[in-house]
């Protein structure tokens, strides 16, 4: 018999059965890569979370830079895209009869806008076209102004003459001063939630600044990795350097500065898996290197593409760490193992913040409860992925130096992927 309130009249046992709330595992293999569009676009300044299937030309305009977003979205389900602000630009405009059409955003991209007005009897069909792609259409009365859309605004009155179709081509748009400095990008990026940042540049100072930011973020406990072109000298487990470029199936050649966006997406979504021999899907060739050159580049801390049986592959999933610091070993040179460490760190933080901070007393029972959460929600899921092994005896949760603090000592053995095969064939 069940009960809702304690008001039963007859003697007996009244029992409710409820499902125990399951504690969800906190291990995730999906992260968000972040990047910056370094040219003028039609999109509003700031960050845009862009999902697979998004019409990039419609969102950002037709700048070639959106191809780099597409490279990331070929792997990641969503990408965090930063559009820098601009000042001093000019909006494109066009006038026909009594109607003036003005681009919403400043910049030369607005010169690719065309508005067609078709006389459809008592009403008018007004379409907005960006670089031959229709981005908006609406039907209005001849006496009514069309509503503004994401691309243009309307003022004045609809033309009443000029045939059945009136075409207004916008012109006069000019780019302003774009604040695409790495300093601004880092400052704004610091406020966002992401896992990997890709930044392609030939400027050594910009690379240094981003590496410094990554070091600071990781020291703060944020599991962030940067992917940069040709910068193995970073010598840090949180920085990946891409050494060479690839050729896509349509003949497009991507330099290392452009290929980093695919690598960033692969890294953000790899979880505890290795990217050694991961395929660059859609590529048919790469900037060729001899086996000796590939080996040398890897030893220096570079990711290198190679061709194997017609497939473009990552030769080895390494980061720029060449000289381990105190407390590090060669495990920190392998991205798979670093990602596993980062996953552990992130999951432990989440368990603590979501379930323990301000909620559980710091006593023996509370600390034991935290240990069990670590086992069930963090470690066991990684064991199931063959990412690590551990012994419960190697997990120590003790009181810290302050009353409200706990100290966790966690011993795990990380599992690496097979990368080398040595075979001896005896011929008899």
KOLTOR-771417 format. One record per residue (C-alpha): x, y, z; residue in three letters; residue number from 1. Coordinates in pm, whole numbers. Example, Ala and Ser with C-alpha at 12.3 -4.5 7.8 and 13.67 -1.06 7.14 Angstrom:
<recs>
<east:1230, north:-450, up:780, type:ALA, seq:1>
<east:1367, north:-106, up:714, type:SER, seq:2>
</recs>
This chain:
<recs>
<east:0, north:0, up:0, type:UNK, seq:1>
<east:131, north:346, up:-89, type:UNK, seq:2>
<east:104, north:682, up:86, type:UNK, seq:3>
<east:120, north:1050, up:-1, type:UNK, seq:4>
<east:62, north:1194, up:347, type:UNK, seq:5>
<east:94, north:1031, up:688, type:UNK, seq:6>
<east:-281, north:1010, up:751, type:UNK, seq:7>
<east:-366, north:639, up:731, type:UNK, seq:8>
<east:-635, north:518, up:972, type:UNK, seq:9>
<east:-576, north:143, up:969, type:UNK, seq:10>
<east:-270, north:-29, up:1115, type:UNK, seq:11>
<east:-26, north:-161, up:853, type:UNK, seq:12>
<east:284, north:-87, up:651, type:UNK, seq:13>
<east:255, north:174, up:381, type:UNK, seq:14>
<east:545, north:169, up:137, type:UNK, seq:15>
<east:628, north:386, up:-165, type:UNK, seq:16>
<east:866, north:261, up:-432, type:UNK, seq:17>
<east:1068, north:524, up:-617, type:UNK, seq:18>
<east:1345, north:489, up:-864, type:UNK, seq:19>
<east:1676, north:608, up:-731, type:UNK, seq:20>
<east:1807, north:909, up:-920, type:UNK, seq:21>
<east:2092, north:792, up:-1138, type:UNK, seq:22>
<east:2420, north:978, up:-1129, type:UNK, seq:23>
<east:2517, north:1048, up:-1486, type:UNK, seq:24>
<east:2870, north:985, up:-1598, type:UNK, seq:25>
<east:3052, north:1310, up:-1662, type:UNK, seq:26>
<east:3301, north:1184, up:-1919, type:UNK, seq:27>
<east:3244, north:1357, up:-2253, type:UNK, seq:28>
<east:3419, north:1316, up:-2587, type:UNK, seq:29>
<east:3264, north:1618, up:-2753, type:UNK, seq:30>
<east:3410, north:1964, up:-2712, type:UNK, seq:31>
<east:3377, north:2289, up:-2902, type:UNK, seq:32>
<east:3653, north:2426, up:-3124, type:UNK, seq:33>
<east:3682, north:2804, up:-3143, type:UNK, seq:34>
<east:3820, north:3023, up:-3420, type:UNK, seq:35>
<east:3820, north:3380, up:-3545, type:UNK, seq:36>
<east:3716, north:3510, up:-3885, type:UNK, seq:37>
<east:3987, north:3763, up:-3961, type:UNK, seq:38>
<east:3810, north:3954, up:-4238, type:UNK, seq:39>
<east:3501, north:4171, up:-4274, type:UNK, seq:40>
<east:3173, north:3977, up:-4271, type:UNK, seq:41>
<east:2804, north:4054, up:-4272, type:UNK, seq:42>
<east:2756, north:3890, up:-3931, type:UNK, seq:43>
<east:2727, north:4090, up:-3612, type:UNK, seq:44>
<east:3050, north:4123, up:-3412, type:UNK, seq:45>
<east:3102, north:3880, up:-3126, type:UNK, seq:46>
<east:3072, north:3504, up:-3093, type:UNK, seq:47>
<east:2842, north:3285, up:-3297, type:UNK, seq:48>
<east:2780, north:2918, up:-3218, type:UNK, seq:49>
<east:2747, north:2762, up:-3562, type:UNK, seq:50>
<east:2608, north:2411, up:-3607, type:UNK, seq:51>
<east:2653, north:2163, up:-3890, type:UNK, seq:52>
<east:2413, north:2235, up:-4175, type:UNK, seq:53>
<east:2421, north:2612, up:-4125, type:UNK, seq:54>
<east:2426, north:2818, up:-4442, type:UNK, seq:55>
<east:2759, north:2986, up:-4378, type:UNK, seq:56>
<east:2733, north:3220, up:-4677, type:UNK, seq:57>
<east:2396, north:3339, up:-4553, type:UNK, seq:58>
<east:2526, north:3396, up:-4201, type:UNK, seq:59>
<east:2866, north:3550, up:-4266, type:UNK, seq:60>
<east:2856, north:3666, up:-4628, type:UNK, seq:61>
<east:3069, north:3527, up:-4904, type:UNK, seq:62>
<east:3416, north:3591, up:-4768, type:UNK, seq:63>
<east:3655, north:3308, up:-4837, type:UNK, seq:64>
<east:3724, north:3284, up:-4467, type:UNK, seq:65>
<east:3406, north:3084, up:-4415, type:UNK, seq:66>
<east:3580, north:2793, up:-4583, type:UNK, seq:67>
<east:3782, north:2755, up:-4266, type:UNK, seq:68>
<east:3462, north:2730, up:-4062, type:UNK, seq:69>
<east:3345, north:2460, up:-4301, type:UNK, seq:70>
<east:3670, north:2270, up:-4242, type:UNK, seq:71>
<east:3596, north:2261, up:-3869, type:UNK, seq:72>
<east:3229, north:2172, up:-3919, type:UNK, seq:73>
<east:3328, north:1874, up:-4133, type:UNK, seq:74>
<east:3409, north:1707, up:-3801, type:UNK, seq:75>
<east:3264, north:1904, up:-3510, type:UNK, seq:76>
<east:2887, north:1928, up:-3459, type:UNK, seq:77>
<east:2925, north:2295, up:-3371, type:UNK, seq:78>
<east:3194, north:2560, up:-3382, type:UNK, seq:79>
<east:3240, north:2881, up:-3185, type:UNK, seq:80>
<east:3316, north:3156, up:-3437, type:UNK, seq:81>
<east:3439, north:3501, up:-3336, type:UNK, seq:82>
<east:3360, north:3794, up:-3564, type:UNK, seq:83>
<east:3576, north:4096, up:-3483, type:UNK, seq:84>
<east:3420, north:4439, up:-3456, type:UNK, seq:85>
<east:3489, north:4706, up:-3715, type:UNK, seq:86>
<east:3469, north:5084, up:-3708, type:UNK, seq:87>
<east:3464, north:5352, up:-3973, type:UNK, seq:88>
<east:3316, north:5137, up:-4247, type:UNK, seq:89>
<east:3052, north:5245, up:-4497, type:UNK, seq:90>
<east:2720, north:5075, up:-4561, type:UNK, seq:91>
<east:2632, north:4984, up:-4919, type:UNK, seq:92>
<east:2317, north:5150, up:-5053, type:UNK, seq:93>
<east:2097, north:5150, up:-5362, type:UNK, seq:94>
<east:1810, north:5370, up:-5475, type:UNK, seq:95>
<east:1544, north:5322, up:-5740, type:UNK, seq:96>
<east:1250, north:5556, up:-5771, type:UNK, seq:97>
<east:1146, north:5651, up:-5422, type:UNK, seq:98>
<east:1293, north:5341, up:-5255, type:UNK, seq:99>
<east:1631, north:5332, up:-5084, type:UNK, seq:100>
<east:1785, north:5005, up:-4972, type:UNK, seq:101>
<east:2069, north:5012, up:-4717, type:UNK, seq:102>
<east:2288, north:4727, up:-4599, type:UNK, seq:103>
<east:2252, north:4649, up:-4229, type:UNK, seq:104>
<east:2628, north:4604, up:-4180, type:UNK, seq:105>
<east:2914, north:4818, up:-4297, type:UNK, seq:106>
<east:3166, north:4672, up:-4536, type:UNK, seq:107>
<east:3240, north:4576, up:-4896, type:UNK, seq:108>
<east:3040, north:4254, up:-4856, type:UNK, seq:109>
<east:2730, north:4470, up:-4882, type:UNK, seq:110>
<east:2818, north:4545, up:-5245, type:UNK, seq:111>
<east:2719, north:4186, up:-5324, type:UNK, seq:112>
<east:2357, north:4252, up:-5224, type:UNK, seq:113>
<east:2077, north:4289, up:-5478, type:UNK, seq:114>
<east:1707, north:4352, up:-5413, type:UNK, seq:115>
<east:1448, north:4248, up:-5671, type:UNK, seq:116>
<east:1092, north:4385, up:-5663, type:UNK, seq:117>
<east:838, north:4195, up:-5871, type:UNK, seq:118>
<east:494, north:4341, up:-5943, type:UNK, seq:119>
<east:252, north:4059, up:-5857, type:UNK, seq:120>
<east:-82, north:4226, up:-5910, type:UNK, seq:121>
<east:-197, north:4420, up:-5607, type:UNK, seq:122>
<east:112, north:4308, up:-5410, type:UNK, seq:123>
<east:486, north:4322, up:-5455, type:UNK, seq:124>
<east:731, north:4035, up:-5402, type:UNK, seq:125>
<east:1057, north:4168, up:-5259, type:UNK, seq:126>
<east:1359, north:3936, up:-5256, type:UNK, seq:127>
<east:1705, north:3999, up:-5115, type:UNK, seq:128>
<east:1993, north:3825, up:-5290, type:UNK, seq:129>
<east:2349, north:3790, up:-5163, type:UNK, seq:130>
<east:2605, north:3690, up:-5423, type:UNK, seq:131>
<east:2337, north:3516, up:-5635, type:UNK, seq:132>
<east:2187, north:3336, up:-5333, type:UNK, seq:133>
<east:1838, north:3434, up:-5216, type:UNK, seq:134>
<east:1847, north:3511, up:-4845, type:UNK, seq:135>
<east:1506, north:3671, up:-4789, type:UNK, seq:136>
<east:1166, north:3702, up:-4959, type:UNK, seq:137>
<east:847, north:3876, up:-4858, type:UNK, seq:138>
<east:520, north:3982, up:-5018, type:UNK, seq:139>
<east:381, north:4324, up:-4932, type:UNK, seq:140>
<east:113, north:4560, up:-5056, type:UNK, seq:141>
<east:227, north:4819, up:-5307, type:UNK, seq:142>
<east:168, north:5090, up:-5049, type:UNK, seq:143>
<east:363, north:4907, up:-4779, type:UNK, seq:144>
<east:737, north:4909, up:-4712, type:UNK, seq:145>
<east:905, north:4569, up:-4678, type:UNK, seq:146>
<east:1026, north:4480, up:-4331, type:UNK, seq:147>
<east:1397, north:4501, up:-4261, type:UNK, seq:148>
<east:1581, north:4168, up:-4267, type:UNK, seq:149>
<east:1924, north:4050, up:-4154, type:UNK, seq:150>
<east:2086, north:4211, up:-4459, type:UNK, seq:151>
<east:1906, north:4530, up:-4564, type:UNK, seq:152>
<east:1667, north:4799, up:-4447, type:UNK, seq:153>
<east:1412, north:4986, up:-4660, type:UNK, seq:154>
<east:1309, north:5351, up:-4664, type:UNK, seq:155>
<east:1090, north:5565, up:-4887, type:UNK, seq:156>
<east:825, north:5408, up:-5110, type:UNK, seq:157>
<east:814, north:5111, up:-5345, type:UNK, seq:158>
<east:871, north:5203, up:-5709, type:UNK, seq:159>
<east:551, north:5222, up:-5908, type:UNK, seq:160>
<east:709, north:5228, up:-6251, type:UNK, seq:161>
<east:993, north:5069, up:-6439, type:UNK, seq:162>
<east:815, north:4757, up:-6563, type:UNK, seq:163>
<east:711, north:4444, up:-6380, type:UNK, seq:164>
<east:1053, north:4394, up:-6215, type:UNK, seq:165>
<east:1277, north:4648, up:-6047, type:UNK, seq:166>
<east:1631, north:4557, up:-5952, type:UNK, seq:167>
<east:1836, north:4753, up:-5702, type:UNK, seq:168>
<east:2206, north:4673, up:-5680, type:UNK, seq:169>
<east:2378, north:4802, up:-5370, type:UNK, seq:170>
<east:2716, north:4975, up:-5395, type:UNK, seq:171>
<east:2948, north:5207, up:-5206, type:UNK, seq:172>
<east:3010, north:4970, up:-4915, type:UNK, seq:173>
<east:3361, north:4988, up:-4773, type:UNK, seq:174>
<east:3542, north:4799, up:-4498, type:UNK, seq:175>
<east:3638, north:4989, up:-4189, type:UNK, seq:176>
<east:3911, north:4930, up:-3938, type:UNK, seq:177>
<east:3878, north:4573, up:-3811, type:UNK, seq:178>
<east:3999, north:4489, up:-3460, type:UNK, seq:179>
<east:4124, north:4141, up:-3539, type:UNK, seq:180>
<east:4419, north:4155, up:-3300, type:UNK, seq:181>
<east:4505, north:3840, up:-3112, type:UNK, seq:182>
<east:4492, north:4042, up:-2788, type:UNK, seq:183>
<east:4123, north:4124, up:-2841, type:UNK, seq:184>
<east:4051, north:3765, up:-2949, type:UNK, seq:185>
<east:4213, north:3624, up:-2636, type:UNK, seq:186>
<east:4034, north:3871, up:-2410, type:UNK, seq:187>
<east:3693, north:3782, up:-2553, type:UNK, seq:188>
<east:3774, north:3411, up:-2575, type:UNK, seq:189>
<east:3856, north:3402, up:-2203, type:UNK, seq:190>
<east:3485, north:3454, up:-2132, type:UNK, seq:191>
<east:3369, north:3158, up:-2346, type:UNK, seq:192>
<east:3323, north:2785, up:-2292, type:UNK, seq:193>
<east:3529, north:2587, up:-2542, type:UNK, seq:194>
<east:3791, north:2313, up:-2555, type:UNK, seq:195>
<east:4023, north:2388, up:-2847, type:UNK, seq:196>
<east:4115, north:2714, up:-3018, type:UNK, seq:197>
<east:4257, north:2731, up:-3371, type:UNK, seq:198>
<east:4453, north:3034, up:-3475, type:UNK, seq:199>
<east:4637, north:3053, up:-3804, type:UNK, seq:200>
<east:4896, north:3326, up:-3837, type:UNK, seq:201>
<east:5243, north:3394, up:-3971, type:UNK, seq:202>
<east:5317, north:3644, up:-3695, type:UNK, seq:203>
<east:5547, north:3498, up:-3429, type:UNK, seq:204>
<east:5440, north:3749, up:-3162, type:UNK, seq:205>
<east:5075, north:3650, up:-3204, type:UNK, seq:206>
<east:5168, north:3284, up:-3161, type:UNK, seq:207>
<east:5360, north:3367, up:-2844, type:UNK, seq:208>
<east:5062, north:3557, up:-2702, type:UNK, seq:209>
<east:4823, north:3270, up:-2766, type:UNK, seq:210>
<east:5062, north:3018, up:-2612, type:UNK, seq:211>
<east:5094, north:3240, up:-2304, type:UNK, seq:212>
<east:4714, north:3254, up:-2281, type:UNK, seq:213>
<east:4685, north:2876, up:-2307, type:UNK, seq:214>
<east:4940, north:2831, up:-2029, type:UNK, seq:215>
<east:4746, north:3071, up:-1808, type:UNK, seq:216>
<east:4412, north:2901, up:-1882, type:UNK, seq:217>
<east:4554, north:2558, up:-1806, type:UNK, seq:218>
<east:4710, north:2685, up:-1483, type:UNK, seq:219>
<east:4361, north:2803, up:-1388, type:UNK, seq:220>
<east:4231, north:2449, up:-1434, type:UNK, seq:221>
<east:4074, north:2500, up:-1778, type:UNK, seq:222>
<east:4147, north:2210, up:-2013, type:UNK, seq:223>
<east:4214, north:2424, up:-2320, type:UNK, seq:224>
<east:4437, north:2337, up:-2614, type:UNK, seq:225>
<east:4556, north:2565, up:-2895, type:UNK, seq:226>
<east:4625, north:2449, up:-3251, type:UNK, seq:227>
<east:4874, north:2674, up:-3432, type:UNK, seq:228>
<east:5060, north:2643, up:-3759, type:UNK, seq:229>
<east:5435, north:2581, up:-3755, type:UNK, seq:230>
<east:5511, north:2662, up:-3394, type:UNK, seq:231>
<east:5674, north:2357, up:-3238, type:UNK, seq:232>
<east:5894, north:2583, up:-3024, type:UNK, seq:233>
<east:5596, north:2633, up:-2791, type:UNK, seq:234>
<east:5717, north:2324, up:-2600, type:UNK, seq:235>
<east:5388, north:2281, up:-2414, type:UNK, seq:236>
<east:5142, north:1991, up:-2382, type:UNK, seq:237>
<east:4853, north:2232, up:-2442, type:UNK, seq:238>
<east:4979, north:2351, up:-2782, type:UNK, seq:239>
<east:4959, north:2156, up:-3109, type:UNK, seq:240>
<east:5166, north:2262, up:-3410, type:UNK, seq:241>
<east:5062, north:2161, up:-3763, type:UNK, seq:242>
<east:5361, north:2134, up:-3994, type:UNK, seq:243>
<east:5222, north:2091, up:-4348, type:UNK, seq:244>
<east:4912, north:2145, up:-4560, type:UNK, seq:245>
<east:4679, north:1929, up:-4770, type:UNK, seq:246>
<east:4506, north:1923, up:-5108, type:UNK, seq:247>
<east:4130, north:1869, up:-5115, type:UNK, seq:248>
<east:3943, north:1659, up:-5369, type:UNK, seq:249>
<east:3825, north:1969, up:-5557, type:UNK, seq:250>
<east:4186, north:2082, up:-5603, type:UNK, seq:251>
<east:4181, north:2341, up:-5325, type:UNK, seq:252>
<east:4518, north:2364, up:-5155, type:UNK, seq:253>
<east:4519, north:2435, up:-4783, type:UNK, seq:254>
<east:4837, north:2551, up:-4613, type:UNK, seq:255>
<east:4925, north:2445, up:-4261, type:UNK, seq:256>
<east:4776, north:2779, up:-4153, type:UNK, seq:257>
<east:4442, north:2664, up:-4294, type:UNK, seq:258>
<east:4458, north:2292, up:-4215, type:UNK, seq:259>
<east:4474, north:2369, up:-3842, type:UNK, seq:260>
<east:4098, north:2418, up:-3832, type:UNK, seq:261>
<east:4030, north:2056, up:-3923, type:UNK, seq:262>
<east:4292, north:1940, up:-3672, type:UNK, seq:263>
<east:4131, north:2156, up:-3402, type:UNK, seq:264>
<east:3791, north:2000, up:-3470, type:UNK, seq:265>
<east:3939, north:1650, up:-3463, type:UNK, seq:266>
<east:4111, north:1727, up:-3134, type:UNK, seq:267>
<east:3800, north:1880, up:-2978, type:UNK, seq:268>
<east:3590, north:1572, up:-3057, type:UNK, seq:269>
<east:3845, north:1294, up:-3004, type:UNK, seq:270>
<east:3785, north:1244, up:-2632, type:UNK, seq:271>
<east:4025, north:978, up:-2502, type:UNK, seq:272>
<east:4089, north:835, up:-2851, type:UNK, seq:273>
<east:4416, north:872, up:-3041, type:UNK, seq:274>
<east:4434, north:1071, up:-3363, type:UNK, seq:275>
<east:4741, north:885, up:-3486, type:UNK, seq:276>
<east:4655, north:785, up:-3843, type:UNK, seq:277>
<east:4325, north:974, up:-3824, type:UNK, seq:278>
<east:4217, north:1055, up:-4179, type:UNK, seq:279>
<east:4177, north:1405, up:-4316, type:UNK, seq:280>
<east:3851, north:1317, up:-4491, type:UNK, seq:281>
<east:3813, north:1496, up:-4823, type:UNK, seq:282>
<east:4187, north:1538, up:-4878, type:UNK, seq:283>
<east:4365, north:1353, up:-5157, type:UNK, seq:284>
<east:4722, north:1473, up:-5107, type:UNK, seq:285>
<east:4949, north:1672, up:-4878, type:UNK, seq:286>
<east:5271, north:1868, up:-4888, type:UNK, seq:287>
<east:5500, north:1570, up:-4936, type:UNK, seq:288>
<east:5776, north:1487, up:-4692, type:UNK, seq:289>
<east:6024, north:1202, up:-4687, type:UNK, seq:290>
<east:6002, north:949, up:-4402, type:UNK, seq:291>
<east:6311, north:1109, up:-4251, type:UNK, seq:292>
<east:6156, north:1456, up:-4270, type:UNK, seq:293>
<east:5835, north:1330, up:-4113, type:UNK, seq:294>
<east:6027, north:1168, up:-3828, type:UNK, seq:295>
<east:6229, north:1483, up:-3768, type:UNK, seq:296>
<east:5918, north:1703, up:-3765, type:UNK, seq:297>
<east:5749, north:1473, up:-3513, type:UNK, seq:298>
<east:6056, north:1471, up:-3291, type:UNK, seq:299>
<east:6040, north:1850, up:-3285, type:UNK, seq:300>
<east:5675, north:1836, up:-3170, type:UNK, seq:301>
<east:5477, north:1876, up:-3493, type:UNK, seq:302>
<east:5168, north:1709, up:-3630, type:UNK, seq:303>
<east:5250, north:1602, up:-3985, type:UNK, seq:304>
<east:5024, north:1478, up:-4263, type:UNK, seq:305>
<east:5130, north:1181, up:-4473, type:UNK, seq:306>
<east:4973, north:987, up:-4758, type:UNK, seq:307>
<east:4912, north:616, up:-4709, type:UNK, seq:308>
<east:4732, north:417, up:-4977, type:UNK, seq:309>
<east:4558, north:722, up:-5113, type:UNK, seq:310>
<east:4448, north:852, up:-4774, type:UNK, seq:311>
<east:4584, north:1162, up:-4602, type:UNK, seq:312>
<east:4659, north:1071, up:-4240, type:UNK, seq:313>
<east:4798, north:1233, up:-3926, type:UNK, seq:314>
<east:5134, north:1061, up:-3888, type:UNK, seq:315>
<east:5133, north:1078, up:-3507, type:UNK, seq:316>
<east:4911, north:1255, up:-3254, type:UNK, seq:317>
<east:5173, north:1460, up:-3068, type:UNK, seq:318>
<east:5188, north:1807, up:-2916, type:UNK, seq:319>
<east:5476, north:2053, up:-2894, type:UNK, seq:320>
<east:5611, north:1929, up:-2560, type:UNK, seq:321>
<east:5968, north:1816, up:-2623, type:UNK, seq:322>
<east:6130, north:1880, up:-2286, type:UNK, seq:323>
<east:5899, north:1769, up:-2001, type:UNK, seq:324>
<east:5892, north:1996, up:-1698, type:UNK, seq:325>
<east:5923, north:1882, up:-1337, type:UNK, seq:326>
<east:5636, north:1645, up:-1259, type:UNK, seq:327>
<east:5590, north:1551, up:-1623, type:UNK, seq:328>
<east:5705, north:1252, up:-1827, type:UNK, seq:329>
<east:5683, north:1148, up:-2191, type:UNK, seq:330>
<east:5311, north:1073, up:-2149, type:UNK, seq:331>
<east:5254, north:1449, up:-2169, type:UNK, seq:332>
<east:5385, north:1449, up:-2528, type:UNK, seq:333>
<east:5093, north:1236, up:-2648, type:UNK, seq:334>
<east:4768, north:1422, up:-2719, type:UNK, seq:335>
<east:4556, north:1114, up:-2645, type:UNK, seq:336>
<east:4697, north:1095, up:-2293, type:UNK, seq:337>
<east:4678, north:1470, up:-2235, type:UNK, seq:338>
<east:4314, north:1467, up:-2344, type:UNK, seq:339>
<east:4245, north:1184, up:-2099, type:UNK, seq:340>
<east:4410, north:1383, up:-1820, type:UNK, seq:341>
<east:4205, north:1688, up:-1915, type:UNK, seq:342>
<east:3883, north:1485, up:-1918, type:UNK, seq:343>
<east:3960, north:1357, up:-1567, type:UNK, seq:344>
<east:4030, north:1709, up:-1443, type:UNK, seq:345>
<east:3715, north:1856, up:-1596, type:UNK, seq:346>
<east:3494, north:1575, up:-1468, type:UNK, seq:347>
<east:3632, north:1598, up:-1114, type:UNK, seq:348>
<east:3562, north:1972, up:-1111, type:UNK, seq:349>
<east:3207, north:1912, up:-1233, type:UNK, seq:350>
<east:3138, north:1646, up:-968, type:UNK, seq:351>
<east:3266, north:1875, up:-693, type:UNK, seq:352>
<east:3084, north:2189, up:-804, type:UNK, seq:353>
<east:2752, north:2025, up:-891, type:UNK, seq:354>
<east:2717, north:1788, up:-598, type:UNK, seq:355>
<east:2944, north:1890, up:-309, type:UNK, seq:356>
<east:3026, north:2261, up:-284, type:UNK, seq:357>
<east:2812, north:2403, up:-4, type:UNK, seq:358>
<east:2607, north:2082, up:14, type:UNK, seq:359>
<east:2810, north:1811, up:185, type:UNK, seq:360>
<east:2982, north:1822, up:524, type:UNK, seq:361>
<east:3360, north:1786, up:510, type:UNK, seq:362>
<east:3384, north:1479, up:733, type:UNK, seq:363>
<east:3485, north:1116, up:678, type:UNK, seq:364>
<east:3145, north:1024, up:535, type:UNK, seq:365>
<east:3138, north:1324, up:303, type:UNK, seq:366>
<east:3486, north:1256, up:169, type:UNK, seq:367>
<east:3405, north:888, up:117, type:UNK, seq:368>
<east:3095, north:992, up:-77, type:UNK, seq:369>
<east:3312, north:1213, up:-298, type:UNK, seq:370>
<east:3546, north:920, up:-361, type:UNK, seq:371>
<east:3255, north:703, up:-472, type:UNK, seq:372>
<east:3138, north:975, up:-708, type:UNK, seq:373>
<east:3486, north:986, up:-863, type:UNK, seq:374>
<east:3480, north:612, up:-916, type:UNK, seq:375>
<east:3131, north:585, up:-1061, type:UNK, seq:376>
<east:3109, north:908, up:-1260, type:UNK, seq:377>
<east:3467, north:971, up:-1371, type:UNK, seq:378>
<east:3696, north:669, up:-1357, type:UNK, seq:379>
<east:3471, north:374, up:-1442, type:UNK, seq:380>
<east:3341, north:537, up:-1764, type:UNK, seq:381>
<east:3703, north:588, up:-1874, type:UNK, seq:382>
<east:3785, north:229, up:-1787, type:UNK, seq:383>
<east:3492, north:126, up:-2008, type:UNK, seq:384>
<east:3657, north:325, up:-2290, type:UNK, seq:385>
<east:3987, north:144, up:-2227, type:UNK, seq:386>
<east:4141, north:482, up:-2153, type:UNK, seq:387>
<east:4289, north:390, up:-1815, type:UNK, seq:388>
<east:4305, north:143, up:-1527, type:UNK, seq:389>
<east:4308, north:215, up:-1156, type:UNK, seq:390>
<east:4282, north:66, up:-811, type:UNK, seq:391>
<east:4042, north:206, up:-554, type:UNK, seq:392>
<east:4326, north:183, up:-302, type:UNK, seq:393>
<east:4510, north:448, up:-504, type:UNK, seq:394>
<east:4236, north:704, up:-445, type:UNK, seq:395>
<east:4285, north:908, up:-130, type:UNK, seq:396>
<east:4043, north:1181, up:-22, type:UNK, seq:397>
<east:4158, north:1358, up:294, type:UNK, seq:398>
<east:4091, north:1684, up:475, type:UNK, seq:399>
<east:4290, north:1975, up:339, type:UNK, seq:400>
<east:4483, north:2240, up:529, type:UNK, seq:401>
<east:4161, north:2443, up:568, type:UNK, seq:402>
<east:3836, north:2322, up:723, type:UNK, seq:403>
<east:3645, north:2360, up:398, type:UNK, seq:404>
<east:3912, north:2197, up:180, type:UNK, seq:405>
<east:3966, north:1840, up:71, type:UNK, seq:406>
<east:4280, north:1691, up:-79, type:UNK, seq:407>
<east:4251, north:1424, up:-347, type:UNK, seq:408>
<east:4537, north:1197, up:-447, type:UNK, seq:409>
<east:4444, north:994, up:-752, type:UNK, seq:410>
<east:4661, north:724, up:-906, type:UNK, seq:411>
<east:4572, north:597, up:-1253, type:UNK, seq:412>
<east:4752, north:418, up:-1534, type:UNK, seq:413>
<east:4676, north:574, up:-1871, type:UNK, seq:414>
<east:4635, north:345, up:-2170, type:UNK, seq:415>
<east:4804, north:442, up:-2496, type:UNK, seq:416>
<east:4707, north:326, up:-2843, type:UNK, seq:417>
<east:4914, north:88, up:-3054, type:UNK, seq:418>
<east:5143, north:288, up:-3281, type:UNK, seq:419>
<east:5443, north:68, up:-3360, type:UNK, seq:420>
<east:5463, north:-286, up:-3495, type:UNK, seq:421>
<east:5784, north:-486, up:-3497, type:UNK, seq:422>
<east:5769, north:-809, up:-3696, type:UNK, seq:423>
<east:6022, north:-1082, up:-3748, type:UNK, seq:424>
<east:5946, north:-1312, up:-4038, type:UNK, seq:425>
<east:6141, north:-1634, up:-4059, type:UNK, seq:426>
<east:6165, north:-1779, up:-4407, type:UNK, seq:427>
<east:6230, north:-2154, up:-4409, type:UNK, seq:428>
</recs>
